[in-house]
Amino acid sequence: MCTVTYIPLKEGFVLTSSRDEKTVRSTAKLQAFVDLKTTLVYPKDMLAGGTWIAASNKKQIACLLNGGFENHTKDYEFGQSRGQILLSSFKYASQLEFMSTVNLEGVKPFTLLLIDYQNDILFHELVWDGEKKHITKINPENPRIWSSVTLYSKEDREIRQSWFNKWLIDNQASSDCKILDFHQAKHCDVPSLNILMKRENFQQTVSISQIWSTKNEEIFDYYDLLDRQLRSLNLANYSCIPVSQ
């Protein structure tokens, strides 16, 4: 929910999302949910019933970060949860239709990354600033990093971008730039700023979700950092296999 990276591969991509959340917030681990003719795969936030990352059997992915362009201060009391908005995106005929028609009145600001890879990779970023939708087409051939504006200042995000840029250079010989290691590495001596974040209010990086899509495989991995377990789901056949990390 709070730090997301995208790495293009020779024949596909890998999307990785680190969730920064309070450790007491209950989460159901990665599983498949069937809704009419659509199968969605995601870890479920048990408080609001939504999620921060999901993949469908229609080769679509949605990934959420809280906040739009800057940290918001206005209260939004009546809108649907952002995690539920993410799930609703799969009910539309296309992600483009969702972005153009979804009503976000009253919803807290968010950034939603939408990938459709049925044929070519179509990658869009939808930013809702609380008043207006901003839709940007993302070049799927370029690596990217996003950090949630609700947790990280502009200066923090620039520092994290510099870490990412250096990591790409140092690990360019690896097909995926060892991006999972990037999400688990110690980049500085300030725990509240690290990609693997930890703060005094019981908020920390509690899990890392990673979706691989290549010519030969589609894998959704969910690393629970609290109990040190990995759950890996093959999106081709929807079989969950718990594995010790």
N, C-alpha and C positions, 0 to 999 in steps of 0.2 A: 504494500500500500504506500510505502514511503520512499523507497529507492528502487528504481527500475532501470535495467540496462537492456539494450537490444544490440545483438551482434549478427551481422549477415554472414552466412556460411556459403560455401561454394554452390550448394544446391539446397538452400533453405535459410534457416535463421534459428537463433536461440534467444528467448525472452526470459529474463530473470527478474523476480520481484522480491525484495526484502520487506517484510512487514514489521513496522515499528508500532508496538501496541503495549498496553498495560498487561502484565503477566496474568492478572486475575480474569481477564476477559476470555470467556469460554469459546473454543473453536472446535468444530468437528473436522476431523482430518479428511484428506482428499478422498472423494468418492464420486460415483456417477449418479445423476438424477435424471429421470425420464419425465418429460413434459410433452404430452401428445406425441408428435413424431420427432421431437428433438431430444437428444441426449446431451446433457451438460455435465462437465466434469469440473469440480471445484472444491476447495476447502470452504466450509460454511461458518460464517460468524453467527454464533448462537444468540447473541443479544438482539441484533436487528434482522437476522434471517437472510442477509445478503452475502456478498463476498467481495473480494478485492481483485480476484483473477479467476477467469473461467475460460474453458475451451468447449467447442461443440462438435458434434459429429458432422457438421456442415463445413468443417475446416475454417472456423471463425474463432477469434480470440478477443477477449476484452480484459483490460487491465486498468485498475483505478489508482489514482493518487488523490488525497484530500487537498483541497485548495485549488485556486485558479492561477492567476498571475502574481498575486501577493496575498499575504495572510489576511483573512477577513475578520472583522470585529462585529459586524451586524449579526443579530440573532435571527435564525431561521427556524421557526417553531412548528410549522405545519406541513412542510414538504416531505416527500417520500425519502427514505434513506438512500444514500448514494450507492450502497451495495445492492439495493433492490433495483435502482435505475440501471446498473450494469447488467443484471440478469434480464431485465425487460428488453435490452437491446437485441437479444436473440429471438424475440418474438416477431420482429419485423421482417419484411421480405428481403431486406438488405441492410447493411450497416449505414449506407448512405441515406436510405429512407428513414432510419431511426434518427440519425443526426439532424435531418431537416425537419422532422415532424414532431419529435418528442417534446412534451410540455414540461418545462423544468421550473415553473413558477413555485417559489417557496423552498426550492432545494438548495442546500448549502453548496458553495462553489466547489468544483472538482475538476480534475483533468482525467480524461478517459482515452486510453490508447486502444484503437480498434484495428485488428488485422484480419483480412480476408485472404486466404491463400488457396482457394479452390482451383484457380489457374495461376495467373501471375500474382505476386504478392501486392495487395492493395493495403496501404498503411495510412491511417488517419489519426489525427489528434483532435479531440473535442474538448475545448476548455469552456466551462460554464463559470462566468465571473459573478453570478448572482443576479445578473440583469440581462446578459446577452450571451449567445453561443458564438464561439470562435472556432471555426473548422479549418484545419491545416492538413494538407497532404504531405506525408513524410516520405522521403526517399528511402526505400528499403535496402539500398546498397550502402548506406552509411551507418556506422555504429553510433549509438546515442545513449545518454544517461539523463534521467529525470530524478529530482529530489523534491519531496513534498514541501510546498511553501508554508504549510502550517507548522512545520517543525524546524525548517532550516531557512535562515536568512539569505538574502541575496549574496552576501559575502561568503556564507557557508556553502551555498550552491556552487559558487565559482571555485572554491577550494576543492570541492568534490569533483567538479569537472576537470580540474587540473590533475587530480589523482587518476581519473579515468583515462585522460589523454596519455599520461605517462605509462600507464599499465598497457594500453594498446601498443605503444611503441616497444616496450620491454618484452611483450609476449606475442608479437606479430608472427612468430614462427609457428605458433599453435593455431589450429584451424578455428578454435572458438576463443582464442586469447586467454584461455584458462579463466573464463569469466566467473565461474563459481568461486574460485579462489579469491578473486577480487572482492566478492561480496562477503567473504569470511576473513579477509586479511585485516591486520592492524595497520592503518595508514598514518596514524598520528597518536599522540599521547593524551588526547582529549576524548574521553569515552562518549560524550554527548554529540560529538561531530563525526565520529567514525562511521563507516558504512555499516559495520557491525556495532550498532549504537547501544549505549546504556546510560540511563539517567536516574536521578535520585528518587523520582516519583513512581518507581516500579515500572517505568516505561523503557522498553528495550526492543531490540530486534528479536522477535519470538519465532520467526520461521522464514524460510527462503523457498519460494516456488519457482520452478524452472520448466519451461516448455521448449522442447526440441522438435523442430520440423525439418526433416531432410528427405531426400528422394526415397530412402529406404526405411525410415522409421519416424514415428510420431510418439514422443514420450513426454509425460507430465510427471515431474518429480516434486515431492513436497518434503522439505527437510524441517522437522520440528526441532527447534534448538533448545526447547525446554526439557524434553525427555530423550533427546539425541537419537531420534528415530527418523528413518527415511521411508516414505511410502511412494512407490513408483507405479504409475499406471500407463499401460500401453494404449494409446488412443485408437489404435487399429482394432483392438478387440475388447477394450474396457475391462481388463483383468487387473485387480489390485494385488500387489505383492509387498507386504511389510518386510523391510530389510533393516537390520541394525546398521547404524552409521559407523 
